[in-house]
Structure formats: structure tokens, C-alpha cells
Amino acid sequence: QVELEETGGGLVQPGGSLKLSCAASGSIFIAMGWYRQAPGKQRELVASMSATGDINYADFVKGRFTISSGDAKNTVHLQMNNLKPADTAVYYCNVRDWGPTDYWGLGTQVTVSS
């Protein structure tokens, strides 16, 4: 059973920063990442990191967000800088095992508003 624990969401003003963290229990994963879903929109990739270190960012976060692995096993962080109101969404941690099977966290709300 894989369980994901997300932390770090909240309310921030435009131009501010937040850091999301995700810790996953279970086996070794081939990829970890973050997706987001805004009201009325489909879930979309924000950033992902493979076990070999390959990193992929959505165009709308390049230069503002940074994904990194944590010191603990199976942890991933998302540093979000220069946040915009358009970044408001529920952010979901995603991990993929060798199945491949995707696992999802419950989501953490990020609200960017003045």
C-alpha cells in the first residue's frame, strides 16, 4: 500500500512563495512529481522528476518553480516562487512505480490572492 503525505499549501499574495513537500511510503518509484487542478479545468502536469534525475516542467512554471528530491527516501519538494493568481489550484503529489502504477495524494490547496 502506497501512501502519500502532502504538506505546504496555503494562501499567499501575488509574487510570493510557497514550498510543497510530499513523502511517499512503499517501494522504489521510477518518477515523482506534482500536478494541479483548478476549478473547472483538467488536472495538468506541473513538474516531474524521474529516478534517473530527468526533470520536466510545464511551460507555465519554467523559471518560477523548482522540483527537487528530499534528503529522506521517496520525498519530493516543489519550490514555487513569483506565484500568480493563475497558479491557484489544488496541487497533487504523484508517484509512479515499476508496474507502472500511478498513486496520488489527496491534494493541497494553493491560493494566490491579494
C-alpha positions in Angstrom: 0.0 0.0 0.0 1.4 3.3 -1.1 0.5 6.4 1.0 1.4 10.0 0.1 1.5 12.8 2.6 1.5 16.4 1.1 2.3 19.5 3.1 2.9 23.2 2.4 -0.2 24.6 0.7 -1.8 27.8 1.8 -2.7 31.4 0.9 -0.1 33.7 -0.5 -0.1 37.1 -2.2 0.9 37.5 -5.8 4.7 37.4 -6.2 5.0 35.4 -3.0 6.5 31.9 -2.5 5.4 28.5 -1.2 7.1 25.2 -0.8 5.2 21.9 -1.2 6.5 18.7 0.1 5.4 15.1 -0.5 6.6 12.0 1.3 5.6 8.6 -0.1 5.7 5.3 1.7 6.2 2.0 0.0 8.5 0.7 -2.7 11.0 2.4 -5.0 9.4 4.7 -7.6 10.5 5.5 -11.1 9.1 9.0 -11.0 7.7 11.5 -8.6 6.0 14.8 -9.4 3.3 17.4 -9.0 0.1 18.0 -10.8 -2.6 20.7 -10.3 -6.2 21.1 -10.9 -8.0 24.5 -11.0 -11.8 24.7 -10.7 -13.5 23.7 -14.0 -10.2 22.6 -15.5 -8.5 19.3 -16.1 -5.6 18.1 -14.0 -2.3 19.1 -15.5 1.4 18.3 -15.0 3.4 21.0 -13.1 6.7 19.2 -12.8 8.1 15.7 -12.6 11.4 14.0 -11.7 12.5 10.5 -12.8 14.6 8.2 -10.7 17.5 8.9 -13.1 17.2 12.6 -12.4 15.4 13.7 -15.5 13.2 16.7 -14.8 10.3 18.0 -16.8 8.4 21.3 -16.2 5.3 22.7 -17.7 5.9 25.8 -19.7 3.8 27.9 -17.4 6.1 27.3 -14.4 9.5 27.4 -16.1 11.8 29.8 -14.3 9.4 30.1 -11.3 9.1 26.6 -9.8 11.8 24.1 -8.9 11.3 20.4 -8.2 13.8 18.6 -6.1 14.2 15.3 -4.2 14.3 15.4 -0.4 17.0 14.1 1.9 14.7 11.3 3.0 13.8 8.4 0.7 10.8 8.9 -1.6 10.3 12.6 -0.8 9.9 15.4 -3.4 9.6 19.2 -3.0 8.2 21.9 -5.2 9.5 25.4 -4.5 7.1 27.9 -6.0 8.3 31.5 -6.5 6.7 34.5 -8.1 3.3 33.0 -7.7 0.4 34.3 -9.8 -3.3 34.2 -9.3 -3.4 31.8 -12.2 -1.4 29.3 -10.1 -4.4 28.9 -7.7 -5.4 25.3 -7.7 -5.3 22.1 -5.8 -1.8 20.6 -6.1 -1.5 16.8 -6.1 1.6 14.7 -5.5 2.0 11.8 -7.9 4.4 8.8 -7.8 4.8 6.0 -10.3 6.1 2.6 -9.6 7.6 0.0 -11.9 4.1 -1.5 -12.7 3.7 1.2 -13.9 1.0 2.3 -11.5 0.3 5.9 -10.5 -0.5 6.9 -7.0 -2.0 10.2 -5.9 -2.1 12.3 -2.8 -5.3 13.9 -1.5 -4.1 17.3 -2.7 -3.2 20.5 -1.0 -4.8 23.9 -1.8 -2.7 26.7 -3.1 -4.5 30.1 -3.3 -2.7 33.2 -4.7 -4.7 36.3 -3.9 -4.2 39.8 -2.6 
